[in-house]
Amino acid sequence: MIASMLSYLEKHTYLLYAVLALLTVITLLLTLLPTDHLIDARVFRYDKLGHMLMFGAWTFLLGIIQLVSNKKPLPLVTIFIAGSLFGITVEILQEVLPVDRSMDPYDALADITGCLIAVLLLKVITSFSSYDNKPVEQ
């Protein structure tokens, strides 16, 4: 089943890029807009879980794009670093932009945790597909 899904995505990578772009925009809006422009404040009780899900999903999509585009071993450390840097950059932007938001190191930690979970999931997926992480022989 995983192989057939990856095969489909291989033929339709534009869908992955569109979803990644949309998720990037949504993530930036949710993390950089002033909180009074967002939905009900009760949502923020689950703030850390939201950070894990958003940045984990972003990192996972980045990894899937790499997987179906390159058909070679995934650079999991690079994908993890990219997702983590995206999360850390958002936290820094919250502090320096005049958006009435402030940097929270626990949000950054939740972002990094989500990225780590995504990379572990990518590792599992590649082990169950024809895209394993064994070096490509030439």
SULLINWO-V221151 format. One record per residue. N is the residue number from 1. SS is DSSP state (H for helix, E for strand, L for the rest). Layout:
n:N ss:SS
n:N ss:SS
This chain:
n:1 ss:L
n:2 ss:H
n:3 ss:H
n:4 ss:H
n:5 ss:H
n:6 ss:H
n:7 ss:H
n:8 ss:H
n:9 ss:H
n:10 ss:H
n:11 ss:H
n:12 ss:L
n:13 ss:H
n:14 ss:H
n:15 ss:H
n:16 ss:H
n:17 ss:H
n:18 ss:H
n:19 ss:H
n:20 ss:H
n:21 ss:H
n:22 ss:H
n:23 ss:H
n:24 ss:H
n:25 ss:H
n:26 ss:H
n:27 ss:H
n:28 ss:H
n:29 ss:H
n:30 ss:H
n:31 ss:H
n:32 ss:H
n:33 ss:L
n:34 ss:L
n:35 ss:H
n:36 ss:H
n:37 ss:H
n:38 ss:L
n:39 ss:L
n:40 ss:L
n:41 ss:H
n:42 ss:H
n:43 ss:H
n:44 ss:H
n:45 ss:H
n:46 ss:H
n:47 ss:H
n:48 ss:H
n:49 ss:H
n:50 ss:H
n:51 ss:H
n:52 ss:H
n:53 ss:H
n:54 ss:H
n:55 ss:H
n:56 ss:H
n:57 ss:H
n:58 ss:H
n:59 ss:H
n:60 ss:H
n:61 ss:H
n:62 ss:H
n:63 ss:H
n:64 ss:H
n:65 ss:H
n:66 ss:H
n:67 ss:H
n:68 ss:H
n:69 ss:H
n:70 ss:H
n:71 ss:L
n:72 ss:L
n:73 ss:L
n:74 ss:L
n:75 ss:L
n:76 ss:H
n:77 ss:H
n:78 ss:H
n:79 ss:H
n:80 ss:H
n:81 ss:H
n:82 ss:H
n:83 ss:H
n:84 ss:H
n:85 ss:H
n:86 ss:H
n:87 ss:H
n:88 ss:H
n:89 ss:H
n:90 ss:H
n:91 ss:H
n:92 ss:H
n:93 ss:H
n:94 ss:H
n:95 ss:H
n:96 ss:H
n:97 ss:L
n:98 ss:L
n:99 ss:L
n:100 ss:L
n:101 ss:L
n:102 ss:L
n:103 ss:L
n:104 ss:L
n:105 ss:H
n:106 ss:H
n:107 ss:H
n:108 ss:H
n:109 ss:H
n:110 ss:H
n:111 ss:H
n:112 ss:H
n:113 ss:H
n:114 ss:H
n:115 ss:H
n:116 ss:H
n:117 ss:H
n:118 ss:H
n:119 ss:H
n:120 ss:H
n:121 ss:H
n:122 ss:H
n:123 ss:H
n:124 ss:H
n:125 ss:H
n:126 ss:H
n:127 ss:H
n:128 ss:L
n:129 ss:L
n:130 ss:L
n:131 ss:L
n:132 ss:L
n:133 ss:L
n:134 ss:L
n:135 ss:L
n:136 ss:L
n:137 ss:L
n:138 ss:L
